[in-house]
Amino acid sequence: MSLLTRLGRKDGTNEQLRVFAAREEASEERGEEEAYLRLKHDIHQRIVEEMTPAEQQVLGSLEPDPAEVERIINDYCQRAIEANPFAIPRGERPRLVADVRDEMLGLGPIETLRQDTSVTEIMVNGPKQVYIERMGRLELTDVKFHDDAHLMNVVGRILVPLGRRIDESSPLVDARLEDGSRVNVIIPPLSLVGPVLTIRKFSETPLTVENLISFGTLTGKMAQFLRACVKARINILVSGGTGSGKTTTLNVISSFIPEGERIVTIEDAAELRLQQAHVITLESRPPNIEGHGEITIRDLVRNALRMRPDRIIVGEVRTGEALDMLQAMNTGHDGSLTTAHANSPRDVLSRLETMVLMSGLELPVRAIREQISSAIDLIVHQSRMRDGSRKITYITEVQRMEGDTITLQDIFRYQQSRMDETGQGHGRFLITGLKPNFMDKLEASGAGLPESFFTEGMFED
């Protein structure tokens, strides 16, 4: 008999009683979920402890037979349920088998999220709170780990095959899974909520420019302009905030590079998926346990200059490697691409100044700005909007120095007008009518655009 029924007979139902009843129901649900987690944990432990050599061979195989795995786990689950027939409802038994299988062979409770193609990011904030990003929006899931040890077991399962470790002496790790997904782990004492695991997933099929146009990230005319700029070997910097889609856009812009060119990509964690035939992918390396053996992005940029590249693509500049990248762009490696964190095209120039100063060379500010203005031709700035969508909000030309200031000129920009009742944003892409100063480069490369292309106008998203 529910609390609402018991109290309702005496005092009648009212809002306060409904609140009490809701609390009781929520408490019962939490208790059932805790019991389920305990049972799943117990079965997992039992399998580990009681496995026969034959079962170990099946479960330890590099490519285990799914039917055999299902049979073994189902047998253990059936024995556990027979010992405690009221542990879970009958309808929950297939879920139990699937969850135990994920514990044994996958990433435990988050395995189904990892396989869900609509999920782009998984954020585990301690054992009892798991968020996901889907369609640009955050959602709290009902997925839970048993405790910190359970979560750390899954973390270990991720890191061990990658040759990485995490403990109190090295409490944070940034790595990449075999499928290209980026993994970040931080544990106590740095994290006060327990182990925190973040997985940024990547589509098995790289997005194309047509995909971005259909998503409303840019227009066909903007894509045509960027294609012409890449063909003309214009140096492009993609800027934006965290999660704004810089890497995706960089990957799409890179797809415009003609076949037959030698491309060297440099990243902390390799995420770019270029489709050209002649691509060399370089990835930085963190220091080992003793603190030795680190290979930085800056080391790789310097080395890339000796590899006869036609184009250098740096996944992201964060510190002193910005100076090496600018020098590469200024010494014959036209058409190079990179990304940087920033809030606006003007802000990214200030960020580049700071990064160059981090290289350790004491250069005058004016000299740094001259390097930037002569190296970077175009800034493509991307933003994550309030409704979760990603938009290229500025395509801005970097012009020249006027006094001590670098002048900028917007070619395209996005202007948001309103949010509707569903929270969806609406706006328009504007073409300013201003022609870039590198029109002669476009003409010389055969990628020239007609005068009418830059006629001022707007396009609704």
C-alpha positions as CSV (number, residue, x, y, z in Angstrom):
1,M,0.0,0.0,0.0
2,S,1.5,3.4,-1.0
3,L,2.0,6.3,1.4
4,L,-0.5,8.3,-0.6
5,T,-3.2,5.6,0.0
6,R,-2.4,5.2,3.7
7,L,-2.4,8.9,4.4
8,G,-5.2,9.7,2.0
9,R,-7.7,7.5,4.0
10,K,-7.1,9.6,7.1
11,D,-6.5,13.2,5.8
12,G,-7.5,13.1,2.2
13,T,-5.1,13.7,-0.7
14,N,-3.6,17.1,-1.1
15,E,-0.5,18.6,-2.6
16,Q,1.6,17.8,0.5
17,L,0.7,14.2,0.4
18,R,1.5,13.9,-3.2
19,V,4.9,15.4,-2.5
20,F,5.4,12.7,0.3
21,A,4.3,10.0,-2.1
22,A,6.6,11.2,-4.8
23,R,9.5,11.2,-2.4
24,E,8.7,7.6,-1.2
25,E,8.4,6.4,-4.8
26,A,11.7,8.0,-5.7
27,S,13.3,6.4,-2.6
28,E,12.0,3.0,-3.6
29,E,13.4,3.4,-7.2
30,R,16.8,4.4,-5.8
31,G,16.7,1.3,-3.6
32,E,15.8,-1.0,-6.5
33,E,18.6,0.5,-8.6
34,E,21.1,0.1,-5.8
35,A,20.1,-3.5,-5.5
36,Y,20.4,-4.0,-9.2
37,L,23.9,-2.5,-9.2
38,R,24.9,-4.7,-6.3
39,L,23.6,-7.9,-8.1
40,K,25.5,-7.0,-11.3
41,H,28.7,-6.3,-9.3
42,D,28.4,-9.6,-7.5
43,I,27.8,-11.6,-10.7
44,H,30.8,-9.9,-12.3
45,Q,33.0,-10.8,-9.3
46,R,31.7,-14.3,-9.3
47,I,32.6,-14.8,-13.0
48,V,36.1,-13.5,-12.4
49,E,36.6,-15.8,-9.5
50,E,34.9,-18.9,-10.7
51,M,35.8,-19.0,-14.5
52,T,37.0,-22.3,-15.8
53,P,40.0,-22.4,-18.1
54,A,37.7,-23.0,-21.1
55,E,35.6,-19.9,-20.1
56,Q,38.7,-17.8,-19.6
57,Q,39.9,-18.8,-23.1
58,V,36.5,-17.7,-24.6
59,L,36.3,-14.4,-22.7
60,G,40.0,-13.6,-23.1
61,S,40.0,-14.1,-26.9
62,L,40.9,-11.1,-29.1
63,E,37.7,-11.7,-31.0
64,P,35.4,-13.7,-28.7
65,D,32.4,-15.5,-30.1
66,P,29.3,-13.4,-29.1
67,A,27.1,-16.4,-28.8
68,E,29.5,-18.2,-26.5
69,V,30.0,-15.1,-24.4
70,E,26.3,-14.7,-24.1
71,R,25.9,-18.3,-23.0
72,I,28.6,-18.1,-20.3
73,I,27.3,-14.9,-18.8
74,N,23.7,-16.0,-19.0
75,D,24.6,-19.2,-17.0
76,Y,26.2,-17.2,-14.2
77,C,23.3,-14.7,-14.2
78,Q,20.8,-17.6,-14.0
79,R,22.5,-19.2,-11.1
80,A,22.6,-15.8,-9.2
81,I,18.9,-15.3,-9.8
82,E,18.0,-18.8,-8.8
83,A,19.8,-18.2,-5.5
84,N,17.8,-15.0,-5.0
85,P,14.7,-15.2,-7.3
86,F,13.3,-11.9,-6.0
87,A,16.4,-9.9,-6.7
88,I,15.1,-8.3,-9.9
89,P,11.9,-8.5,-12.0
90,R,11.9,-11.1,-14.8
91,G,11.7,-8.4,-17.4
92,E,15.1,-7.0,-16.2
93,R,17.0,-10.2,-16.8
94,P,18.0,-9.5,-20.5
95,R,19.3,-6.1,-19.3
96,L,21.3,-7.8,-16.6
97,V,23.0,-10.2,-19.1
98,A,23.7,-7.3,-21.4
99,D,25.1,-5.2,-18.6
100,V,27.4,-8.0,-17.3
101,R,28.6,-8.6,-20.8
102,D,29.5,-4.9,-21.1
103,E,31.3,-5.2,-17.8
104,M,33.4,-8.1,-19.0
105,L,34.2,-7.0,-22.5
106,G,33.3,-3.3,-22.9
107,L,33.4,-0.1,-20.9
108,G,30.9,-1.3,-18.3
109,P,27.8,1.0,-17.8
110,I,28.9,3.5,-20.5
111,E,29.4,0.8,-23.2
112,T,25.9,1.4,-24.7
113,L,26.6,5.2,-24.7
114,R,29.8,4.6,-26.5
115,Q,28.0,2.6,-29.2
116,D,25.2,5.1,-29.5
117,T,26.0,7.0,-32.7
118,S,23.8,10.0,-31.7
119,V,26.0,10.6,-28.6
120,T,29.0,12.9,-29.3
121,E,30.4,13.2,-25.8
122,I,30.3,11.2,-22.6
123,M,31.1,13.0,-19.3
124,V,31.4,10.8,-16.1
125,N,31.5,13.1,-13.1
126,G,32.3,10.5,-10.4
127,P,30.5,7.1,-10.1
128,K,26.9,8.4,-9.7
129,Q,26.6,11.1,-12.4
130,V,27.0,10.6,-16.1
131,Y,26.1,13.2,-18.7
132,I,26.1,13.0,-22.5
133,E,26.0,15.5,-25.3
134,R,23.5,14.8,-28.0
135,M,22.7,17.2,-30.9
136,G,24.7,19.9,-29.1
137,R,22.7,19.6,-25.8
138,L,23.7,18.1,-22.4
139,E,21.6,15.4,-20.9
140,L,21.8,13.7,-17.5
141,T,21.5,9.9,-18.0
142,D,20.4,7.3,-15.5
143,V,23.8,5.4,-15.9
144,K,25.7,4.8,-12.7
145,F,28.8,3.0,-11.6
146,H,28.9,0.9,-8.4
147,D,31.6,3.0,-6.7
148,D,34.9,4.8,-7.4
149,A,36.7,1.4,-7.7
150,H,34.3,0.3,-10.4
151,L,34.8,3.5,-12.4
152,M,38.6,3.2,-12.0
153,N,38.4,-0.4,-13.3
154,V,36.8,0.9,-16.5
155,V,39.4,3.7,-16.7
156,G,42.2,1.1,-16.4
157,R,40.5,-0.9,-19.2
158,I,40.7,2.1,-21.4
159,L,44.3,3.2,-20.6
160,V,46.2,-0.1,-20.3
161,P,45.9,-1.0,-24.1
162,L,47.1,2.5,-24.8
163,G,50.2,2.0,-22.7
164,R,49.2,4.8,-20.3
165,R,48.7,4.8,-16.5
166,I,47.0,7.0,-14.0
167,D,47.6,7.1,-10.2
168,E,48.3,9.7,-7.5
169,S,51.7,10.5,-8.8
170,S,50.3,11.1,-12.3
171,P,46.6,12.0,-11.7
172,L,45.6,13.1,-15.2
173,V,45.8,11.6,-18.7
174,D,44.8,12.8,-22.1
175,A,44.8,10.0,-24.7
176,R,43.2,8.7,-27.9
177,L,41.2,5.5,-28.4
178,E,41.7,3.3,-31.5
179,D,38.6,4.7,-33.1
180,G,39.9,8.2,-32.8
181,S,37.8,9.2,-29.8
182,R,39.6,11.5,-27.4
183,V,39.8,10.5,-23.7
184,N,40.6,12.6,-20.7
185,V,40.8,11.3,-17.1
186,I,41.5,13.2,-13.9
187,I,41.3,11.6,-10.5
188,P,41.7,12.6,-6.8
189,P,43.4,14.5,-5.3
190,L,42.9,16.8,-8.3
191,S,39.2,16.0,-8.6
192,L,37.1,16.4,-5.5
193,V,34.1,14.4,-6.9
194,G,36.0,11.2,-7.6
195,P,37.4,10.0,-10.9
196,V,36.2,12.1,-13.9
197,L,36.2,10.6,-17.3
198,T,35.4,12.5,-20.5
199,I,35.2,10.8,-23.9
200,R,34.8,12.9,-27.0
201,K,33.5,10.6,-29.7
202,F,34.1,11.0,-33.4
203,S,32.0,9.7,-36.3
204,E,33.4,6.7,-38.1
205,T,32.5,8.5,-41.3
206,P,34.0,12.0,-41.4
207,L,31.6,14.8,-42.0
208,T,31.7,16.5,-45.4
209,V,31.1,20.1,-46.4
210,E,27.6,19.0,-47.6
211,N,26.9,17.8,-44.0
212,L,27.9,21.1,-42.5
213,I,25.8,23.0,-45.0
214,S,22.8,20.8,-44.2
215,F,23.4,21.4,-40.4
216,G,23.4,25.2,-41.0
217,T,27.0,25.6,-40.0
218,L,27.8,27.6,-43.2
219,T,26.2,28.3,-46.6
220,G,27.1,26.9,-50.0
221,K,28.6,30.3,-50.9
222,M,30.8,30.3,-47.9
223,A,31.9,26.8,-48.7
224,Q,32.7,27.9,-52.3
225,F,34.8,30.8,-51.0
226,L,36.8,28.5,-48.6
227,R,37.4,25.9,-51.3
228,A,38.8,28.7,-53.5
229,C,41.0,29.9,-50.7
230,V,42.5,26.4,-50.0
231,K,43.2,25.9,-53.7
232,A,44.9,29.3,-53.8
233,R,47.1,28.2,-50.8
234,I,45.7,30.9,-48.5
235,N,46.9,30.3,-44.8
236,I,43.8,29.7,-42.7
237,L,43.4,29.8,-38.9
238,V,40.2,28.2,-37.5
239,S,39.3,29.8,-34.1
240,G,36.5,29.2,-31.6
241,G,35.7,28.1,-28.1
242,T,35.8,24.6,-26.6
243,G,33.3,22.3,-28.3
244,S,32.5,24.8,-31.1
245,G,33.5,22.2,-33.8
246,K,36.9,23.7,-34.8
247,T,38.4,20.3,-35.5
248,T,35.4,19.1,-37.6
249,T,35.6,22.3,-39.7
250,L,39.4,22.0,-40.0
251,N,38.9,18.5,-41.3
252,V,36.3,19.7,-43.9
253,I,38.5,22.6,-45.0
254,S,41.4,20.1,-45.3
255,S,39.3,18.0,-47.7
256,F,39.6,20.8,-50.3
257,I,43.4,20.3,-50.6
258,P,44.1,18.9,-54.1
259,E,45.4,15.4,-54.5
260,G,49.1,15.1,-55.2
261,E,50.3,17.3,-52.4
262,R,52.3,16.1,-49.4
263,I,50.5,16.9,-46.3
264,V,51.9,16.7,-42.7
265,T,49.4,16.8,-39.9
266,I,50.5,17.5,-36.3
267,E,48.3,16.9,-33.3
268,D,48.3,16.2,-29.6
269,A,45.7,13.4,-30.1
270,A,45.2,12.5,-33.8
271,E,41.7,13.4,-34.7
272,L,41.9,14.7,-38.3
273,R,40.9,12.2,-41.0
274,L,42.2,13.4,-44.3
275,Q,41.1,11.5,-47.4
276,Q,44.0,12.4,-49.6
277,A,46.6,9.7,-50.5
278,H,49.8,11.5,-49.4
279,V,49.2,12.3,-45.7
280,I,51.8,11.9,-42.9
281,T,50.2,11.9,-39.4
282,L,52.4,13.0,-36.5
283,E,51.2,12.8,-32.8
284,S,53.0,14.3,-29.8
285,R,54.1,12.1,-26.9
286,P,53.8,12.8,-23.2
287,P,56.7,12.2,-20.8
288,N,57.1,8.7,-19.4
289,I,56.8,7.8,-15.7
290,E,60.3,9.1,-15.0
291,G,59.4,12.4,-16.7
292,H,61.5,11.8,-19.8
293,G,60.9,11.2,-23.5
294,E,58.3,14.0,-24.1
295,I,57.9,15.1,-27.7
296,T,55.9,18.3,-28.0
297,I,53.9,19.9,-30.8
298,R,56.7,22.4,-31.2
299,D,59.3,19.6,-31.7
300,L,57.0,18.1,-34.4
301,V,56.5,21.4,-36.2
302,R,60.2,21.9,-36.4
303,N,60.7,18.4,-37.6
304,A,57.9,18.7,-40.2
305,L,59.9,21.5,-41.9
306,R,62.5,18.9,-42.8
307,M,60.0,16.5,-44.3
308,R,59.4,18.4,-47.5
309,P,55.8,19.2,-46.8
310,D,53.5,21.1,-49.3
311,R,51.2,21.9,-46.4
312,I,51.4,21.7,-42.7
313,I,48.3,21.2,-40.6
314,V,48.6,21.7,-36.8
315,G,45.5,20.5,-35.0
316,E,45.7,23.2,-32.4
317,V,48.4,25.8,-31.3
318,R,48.4,26.4,-27.6
319,T,51.9,27.7,-26.6
320,G,55.3,28.4,-28.2
321,E,54.6,26.2,-31.2
322,A,52.6,29.2,-32.6
323,L,55.9,30.9,-33.4
324,D,57.2,27.9,-35.3
325,M,53.9,27.7,-37.2
326,L,53.9,31.4,-38.1
327,Q,57.5,31.0,-39.3
328,A,56.6,28.0,-41.4
329,M,53.7,30.0,-43.0
330,N,56.1,32.8,-43.7
331,T,58.9,30.7,-45.3
332,G,57.2,29.0,-48.2
333,H,54.6,26.7,-46.7
334,D,51.6,28.5,-48.0
335,G,48.2,26.9,-47.6
336,S,48.9,25.7,-44.1
337,L,46.1,25.3,-41.6
338,T,45.7,25.4,-37.8
339,T,43.2,26.0,-35.0
340,A,43.3,28.0,-31.8
341,H,40.9,28.7,-28.9
342,A,39.5,32.2,-29.0
343,N,36.2,34.1,-28.6
344,S,36.4,36.3,-31.7
345,P,38.7,36.9,-34.7
346,R,40.2,39.9,-32.9
347,D,40.7,37.9,-29.7
348,V,42.6,35.1,-31.6
349,L,45.3,37.7,-32.7
350,S,45.9,38.6,-29.0
351,R,46.0,34.9,-28.2
352,L,48.7,34.3,-30.9
353,E,50.8,37.2,-29.4
354,T,50.7,35.5,-26.0
355,M,51.6,32.1,-27.4
356,V,54.6,33.5,-29.3
357,L,55.8,35.2,-26.1
358,M,55.5,31.7,-24.5
359,S,58.2,30.4,-26.9
360,G,60.8,32.0,-24.7
361,L,62.0,34.6,-27.3
362,E,61.9,38.2,-26.2
363,L,60.4,39.7,-29.3
364,P,59.0,43.2,-29.5
365,V,55.2,43.2,-29.8
366,R,55.3,45.0,-33.1
367,A,57.6,42.3,-34.5
368,I,55.2,39.6,-33.4
369,R,52.2,41.4,-34.9
370,E,54.1,41.8,-38.2
371,Q,54.8,38.0,-38.2
372,I,51.1,37.3,-37.6
373,S,49.8,39.7,-40.2
374,S,52.1,38.4,-42.9
375,A,51.5,34.7,-42.0
376,I,47.8,34.4,-41.4
377,D,45.5,35.4,-44.4
378,L,42.1,34.3,-43.2
379,I,40.4,33.6,-39.9
380,V,37.4,31.2,-39.8
381,H,35.7,31.7,-36.5
382,Q,33.2,29.1,-35.3
383,S,30.8,29.4,-32.3
384,R,28.5,27.1,-30.4
385,M,25.1,28.8,-30.2
386,R,22.8,28.7,-27.2
387,D,20.6,26.0,-28.9
388,G,23.6,23.7,-29.3
389,S,24.1,24.3,-33.0
390,R,27.5,25.3,-34.4
391,K,27.9,28.2,-36.8
392,I,30.7,29.8,-38.6
393,T,30.1,33.3,-37.3
394,Y,32.9,35.1,-39.1
395,I,35.1,34.6,-42.1
396,T,37.6,37.4,-41.7
397,E,40.6,38.5,-43.7
398,V,43.8,39.5,-41.9
399,Q,45.0,42.5,-43.8
400,R,48.1,44.6,-42.9
401,M,49.6,46.6,-40.1
402,E,48.3,50.2,-39.6
403,G,50.6,51.7,-36.9
404,D,50.8,49.0,-34.2
405,T,47.4,47.4,-35.0
406,I,46.6,44.5,-37.3
407,T,43.5,45.5,-39.5
408,L,40.8,42.9,-40.1
409,Q,38.0,42.8,-42.7
410,D,34.9,40.6,-42.4
411,I,34.0,38.8,-45.6
412,F,31.1,36.8,-44.1
413,R,29.4,36.9,-40.7
414,Y,26.5,35.3,-39.0
415,Q,23.9,37.4,-37.2
416,Q,21.4,35.7,-34.8
417,S,18.0,37.4,-34.7
418,R,15.8,35.4,-32.2
419,M,15.1,32.3,-30.3
420,D,11.7,30.6,-30.8
421,E,9.6,28.9,-28.2
422,T,11.3,25.6,-28.6
423,G,14.7,27.2,-27.9
424,Q,15.8,27.0,-31.5
425,G,17.9,29.9,-32.7
426,H,17.2,31.8,-35.9
427,G,19.4,34.2,-37.8
428,R,21.1,34.9,-41.1
429,F,24.5,34.7,-42.8
430,L,25.6,38.0,-44.3
431,I,28.1,38.7,-47.0
432,T,29.5,42.1,-46.4
433,G,30.3,43.0,-50.0
434,L,34.0,43.6,-49.2
435,K,36.5,41.8,-51.5
436,P,39.6,40.3,-49.9
437,N,43.0,41.7,-50.8
438,F,44.2,38.3,-51.9
439,M,42.0,38.3,-55.0
440,D,45.1,38.1,-57.2
441,K,46.1,34.9,-55.5
442,L,42.7,33.4,-56.3
443,E,43.0,34.4,-59.9
444,A,46.6,33.1,-60.3
445,S,45.6,29.7,-58.9
446,G,42.7,29.3,-61.2
447,A,40.2,29.6,-58.3
448,G,39.1,33.1,-59.1
449,L,35.6,34.2,-58.1
450,P,33.5,36.6,-60.2
451,E,33.1,40.2,-59.1
452,S,29.4,39.5,-58.5
453,F,30.3,36.9,-55.9
454,F,31.0,39.5,-53.2
455,T,27.8,41.4,-53.8
456,E,26.3,42.3,-50.4
457,G,23.5,40.1,-49.4
458,M,22.0,37.8,-46.7
459,F,20.9,34.2,-46.4
460,E,18.5,32.9,-43.9
461,D,19.6,29.8,-41.9
